[in-house]
Amino acid sequence: MDERDIADPLALEHQVCFALSVAARGVVAVYRPLLEPLGLTHPQYLVMLALWQHAPLSVKDLSRLLQLDPGTLSPLLKRLEAVGYVRRGRDGRDERVLAVTLTAEGRALRAEAEKIPPAIVERLGMEVAELMDLHQSLTRVIGAAQTAIARADAPEETSAG
């Protein structure tokens, strides 16, 4: 790296968005061979993680938890239902709510999935503490981005004068 790179605000290697994008693709690629034997894609794995922790969940709550719009979530749920891991149905307390529950097969899959986090740590060759620090930093970035988006979407206040 030379002085021109440091002075250039558009230098690719200094862009947070670039680093996050490359890191995300790389980490998902590390997960792929571990998820394939379970019959899961990475987005499906995230759905299963949420359900193993919180099931049953409404589609609305699952969408909010995963920060996915329902249009993206719906095909994931259909595929998970087709392979027998989840069941979607109307909530008995409120027919307007579509609830997602784990099937017995979906619950049993958790035992196999418990092997994934330690395998990821090993494959990345990073210390757990370092990964936890990274997670905390990324959580702050996510929060800051959400705040910035909310501010940008908020109607501008006009002052009466």
C-alpha angles and dihedrals in degrees: 000000000000134000092270090061092052092048094046109090088195098053104137095222091057096053116110090205091056094049092048092048095049092043092050093050091046096049092046088052089054090053095047100080090045093051098044095075088054091051092241135130117212094259090049089050090055090052090050092048090054092048095046087055102038113013132181097051134164114242087244092055092044090050091051093045094051093038090232126134114244091247090062094040097049097068090046090054092046091054092046089050091048091056091047102249099114140022125212121204145142116284111250091222095048121020090199091065120084108211127199120210134175120249120222088262091051092050091048091052089067091075090060093042091056087073092061103075095054090044090053092050090050094047093048091049091217130130117256090235091055091051091048090052089050090050091053091049092048091048088055090049090050091051093047091049092049090050091049091049092048091050092049091048094046116102112253115253116234121207119223112227 
